[in-house]
């Protein structure tokens, strides 16, 4: 079988964006076409780590030459990165891909960066890696928040026994299929009203005026990808929990989604504005920021907060519809954002506490006493957690298990037969879903949790049983 490599393969081992990726793929597939995929990547990683050693190599020299930084003419207004990066803590470093580490290294060299941390579920994204936490001075980075602004978790616990999920499976499946709507671009013909739709920002900010109608039609819906609404069993292990639910097991509902087309449009628009206003070197261009003292920075800040409240409203509508269908009022609800930025006081290295803008892109707020949800995969448990306020993590924890396989790798290497076998072994009913979201595409959540014992305490667990995702 001939060697096949993708840009994703190379970025995962730390290759930077740019011409070097296409050069490396061409060289390997022409001169090393009978080499195994694993051996090819190992060789490419050696070249990346020490390109000078391979400069005179007949075949690998062109890759090495492209990897060696050449002094290039810079636009007069390009903002240089700091020569030295700020220190930051990586949790579970041995289990994080090189591409994510490389992105964090770049982020820590931004002139506005004060502190940072990388969570144990981290993997490569755009700009800041997924699982990256970055504290900046008076600056907001749209791609430090992410495209799905306010993506969040929401858990409702009902006064119903855990065996409800087994004894009334058909009823619960019907409720999920009837009361939820999934998919990029999907809209309701008769959406529910919500007070968030009356917010003045929709009238005051030009971009938002044009997004109001879509926001109306999509409220209460869920996106595609890893978004879900699922019934399962909540086990409350801490009898002294803040939400007043006695220790025991209960039927529960967990949802994961964000701000839909509203948030994506805000993210993409203000990222373009930021890239125009703060031009950065190519490897850092997606980390362009807006000063909070600028008009654009203020507009993004207000828009981001609106999108976060909109995401919360979407979850509340989903949970309201399902509670109504169950004929139950939840005993408790636990929820949190994990794609957002907050104004918080933190101390940088050797400095007094100051107000900073803390970006958590795929990271759960874990300030002292703060409750949150860290989900696993569809076959593994999620965790109800209480933050410990760990300074080294900037009061943060992981937002889930994190991907082990990219979406493309999962689609290319897994089969539906394998997925169905795993679901059957774990007693999971899946409605919708795709191979890119297979349980095997994710890291072991128990291992991830073991890397953040200093960051959160476990209050309870949630085991999925009936999972609804995009078709």
N, C-alpha and C positions, 0 to 999 in steps of 0.2 A: 504494500500500500504506500502510495506517495505521501510525502510529508505535507501537511496542511497547517498553516499558522494563521492566526488572526491578530489584528491590532490589539484586541482585548488581552490575548495571551501575553503580548509583550508589555503592555501597560501594567499588567498584574505583577510582573517581575521588576517593575521600576523604570521601564523605558519611557522617556519623556514624549509628549506630543510633538509631532513634527515629521519631517522628511525621513528621519532615521528609522522610523517604524517600517515604512514601505521599502526602504533600502534593505533592511535586515530580512524582511519576509522574502524579498526577491532573491537575495544571496542564498538564504537557507534552502529555499525550494528549488533553486537551480543547482547548487553545488553540494547540498546535503539532503537530496530528495529521498534517499533511502534510510536516513537516520530516523530513529523513533522520536515521537513528539516530546517525550520527557528529556531525551538526550539533547535534542536541539535547543530546548529552553535552558537546560543547564549550561550549555556552551554559550548561549547568548547572554546569560547572566554573568558568566566569567568575563566576557568582553565588556559588558556594562561596568562591572566593578573595577576593571583595570584596562581601559582602552589603549593606553600607551604601550602595553606589552604586545598588543596585536596590530600595531600600526603597519608593520612590515609584512604581515601575513598576507599571502597572495589572494586569499578569498575573503578573509574577515577584516582586512585592512580598511575597506571602504566603510564598513559599519563603525569601526573604531574611530576613523577620522571624523565621522559625523557626530560621534558622541563627545569628542573633545571640544570643549567650548571655544568658539572663535570670537574674537572681539568684533562685534558687528556694529555698524553705525546705528545709533539710537535716535529716535525722533527727539527733537529739542525739548518736547514737553513730557517725555517718558519719565515716570517716577521710578528710580532705582530701588531694588530691594536692599535691605541691610546686609552688610558683609557677614555678620554673625547672627545666628538665629537665637531667639529667646529659648530658655530651657523649658521643657514641658515633660509631663509624666505619661508614659504609655502603660496601660493596664492589659496584661495578657500579651505582651509584645511578641512572644514566639509563635503566636497563632494569628498574626495579622500580616496580610500580604504586603510586599514591598511597595506596590503602587500607592497604597494608603499612607504608608510611612513617608514616602516621597512627597505626597501632597501636603502632609502636615508640616514637613520640614520647610517647604516653601511658605506656607501660611505663617509660620513663626518668624519669617524674615520680613513681613510687611512692616512698614514704618509705624503703622497705627497699632500693631499687636503689643499687648502687655503681658498676657499669659495664655496658656492653652493646656489641653489634655486630650488624650486619645483613648476611647473606650474599647473594651475587649471584643465587641462585635464589629469593629471597624472594617470597612472595605472601601475600595476606590469609588469616587463619585465625580462630580464636576466642581472645580474650585476646592472647597473644603471637603475632605473625605467624609463619607457617611460614618457617624460615630465620632466626628471631630467636635471639640469644644474650643471656642476661641473668644478671648476677652480683648476687646479693642477700646481705645480711648476716643470717645466722641465721634465714632464712625460706625456705620451700619453696612454690612456686606450682603447684598441680596442673595448671592450664591453661598454665603455662609449660613443662611437660613434654609435655602433649598427652594425647589420649584413648588412643592406641595406645602405651602405655608400652613402652619398650624395643624399638620398631620398629628393625629392624637389617638389615644386609647380611651375607651369608656366601658366600665363594667357595672352592670346592675345585678344585685343579689336579691333573689326572691325567697319568700317564705314558703318554699315548696321543697320536698325531699329530693335527694339526688336521683332516686329511682324514677322520677318523672321523665328523665331524659331517655330511659329505656322503655318504660311502660307507655309513653305517649309520643313515640318517635314520629309517627305519621303526622300527628297534629302539629308538632314542632317544626317539621319540615315544611308543611303547608304554610305555617305562619311566616317562616323566613322567606319563602318564595313569593308570598302575597304582599308582604309588608316592606320589602327591600327592592332597590333598583340599583344595578351595578353597570359600570362601563364608561369609558371615555366618551364624553359628548352626550351621554344619556340624560334625558330630561323627563319630568313629569308633565302630563297634559293638564292635571289639576293639582298643582302643588299646594301644600299647607302654607298658611301665612306665618310670619314670625316677626317679632319686633326688631330683630337685627336688620331686616330689610328696610326699615324706616330710618336708619342711622343717617345723620346729616352728611357724613363723608361721601355718600353716594351722590349728593348734590354739589358738594364743595370741591371735589377733586376731579378734574376733567376726565382722567382715565376711567375712574369708577362710574361716572355717569353712563358711559357706553357699556359697562359690564352689568348694570343693575338688572336688566331683563333676563340675562342668562342666570344670574344669581337667584332670581325668583324661581325660575323653572327647575333649577338643579338642587334647591335646598331639600335636605332630607335624603339625598341619594349618596351613593358610594362610588369610588373610582375603580380602576382596574388594577392589574399587578398584584401586590400583596395585601390589598384591602379586603376586609372580610367582616361578616357578622356571624357569630356562632353561639350556639347553646352549648353549655358544658356544666361541669361540676366544680363549684367553688368550695374549697376546704379552708375554713378560717382556723388558723393554728394559734394565733395570739389572742387570748381572751380579753386583753386590755386594749383592743384596737380602738382607734378614734371614731369609727363609724358605728360603734355600739351593737355589733352583731355577735351573739354568743358563739364560742368555738363550736365547730361542727361542719357538716356538709350541706350544701344547698344547690338548687338549680340556679344557674346564672347565665347572663348574656354578655358577651364581649364583642365590641366593635372596634375597627381600625380603619380610619380614612381621614381625609383632610378637607381642604377648602375648594376642591373641584376646579372648574374652569376659572373661577374668580381668582384664586390664589396663583394659578399657573400664569395667567395673563399679567398679574401684578409683578410676579417674579421676573418674567421675561422682559417686560417693559423697563423696569428699573435697573435690571442688569445691563441692558443696552445703554441706558443713561449713565450708569456708573462707569462703564468702560469708556465712554466718551469723555467724562469729566476727570477720571483718574487713570490714564493709560499706563499700563504696567508691562514689564517684559512678558514675552509670549507664554512662558511657563506659568505665569501668575495671573494672566489676564482675567480669568473667571473669579478672581478674588478682589476685583475692583470694588471700591467702597464709595459711600456718600457721606459727607460730613453732616452730622446732625444739626449743624448751624446753617446748612443750605436749605433752600426751598425744596429741592428735590429730595433731600434727606428727610425733611419733615413730612413730605407727602408719602414717601415710602413707609416711614414709621407709622403714620396714621393708617395707611392702607394695609400694612402687615397686621396691625392689631385688629382691624376690621375683619380681615381674612381669618384670623385666629378665632374671633368670636363667631364668625360664620361657620367655621368648622365645628365648633362646639354646638352651635344650634342644629347642625346636620345630625350630629350624634343624638342630641336630645329628642329630635323628632323621631328618629329610628327607634329609640328606646321607649318613647311614649306610645308609638303605634303598636309595638310588640307587647308592652305591658297591658295595653288595652285589649289586645287579642287574647292574652293570657287571663285577663280578668284579675290582674294582680298589681298592687303598688309595690315598688321595690323597697326592700328593707334598707338598702344603702346603695350609693353610687360612688365609685372611685374613678377619677379621670385625670389625664394630663396631656399636654402638648409634648411633641418631641422634634419639631422643625420650627424653631422660633428664636427670637432674641429678646432678652430682658435687660432692663437697667438694674444692676446689682452692685453692691459694694464688695470689692475683693482687694486683697493686697498682692501686688506683683512681687517678684523676687526682691527681697530686701527693702520693700517699700511699705508705706502706711496704706491702710485701706482707702480706696477711692472709688467713685462711681464709674463703672465700666459697662460696655455693651457686651453681654455674654451671648454668643451665638451657640445654640445647641442643634447641630444638624444631625438628626438621628441620635439624639441623646436625651435621657430622661432627667428632668430636674430632681435633684436629690439633696436639697437643703435639709438641715436638721429638722426632723419631724414632718417633712413633706411626703405625702403619700403619692404613689404612682403605680403603674402597671408595666411590667416587662414581659411581653409575650414570648413564647417559644415558637416552634413550628406547629403545623396542624396535628401532629401526633405527640408532641411534647408539651409539658405543662408551661403555663405562664405564671408569673409571680406578682402578688400584691406586696409592695415594698414600702418601707419607711426610710427616708433619707437620713444619713448620719452626718451630713454637713462636712464632708472631707475636703479640706482646702486644696489638696493636690489634684483633685478631679474638678475643681471649681464647682463644687456642690452638684455633681452630675453622676449619672450611671448609664449603662447601655440602654438602648431602646428596644432590644430584642436579642435573638440569637446571632443575627448577622449571617450574611451569605457565605457559604462554602464554595458554591459553584455560581458562576455568572449565569444570567438568563440563557444566553446562547449555549454555554456549556451544558446546562441542565437539559435543554431541548435536544441537543445533539447526542447526549450520553445516556439518557434515561428513557424508559418505555412506560406506557400506561399500565402494562402488566405488572411491572415492578412497583409502581406507585400503588396500584390497587391491592397488591399483596401486603404492602406495608400498612395501608389503611385498614384492611381486614384484620391484620394481626393486632392492631391497636383499637379496634372497635370504633372506627371513625366513619361517619357518613359524609361524603363530599358532594355538594351541589355546585356545579360549575368548576372553576379552577383550570389550571394549565400545567404542563410539565415544568415550566419555569418556576412554579411555586411548589414543586414537590418537596416533601419533608426532607429528602436526601440532599436538597440544594442548600440546606441550612446547617450551621454549626450546632454542636451539642449545647443546648441551653444550660445544662447543669455544669458543664465545664466553664462556660461564660460566667455564670453566677459565682463560680469558685474564685474567679479573678477579681471579684468586686465585693468581697466580704467586708472590706473596710468602708465601702461606699453606701451600702444599704443593709437593713435588717428585713427579713422575710416575715410578713404578717399573715400571708395565706397563699394558696395556690389555686390555679384555674386549669382544669383539664378539658380541652375541647372534645366535643362528641359529634355535633352536627354542624358542619362548616359550610357557609354560603359565600361564594366568591363570584367574580365576573365569569360569564360563560365564554 
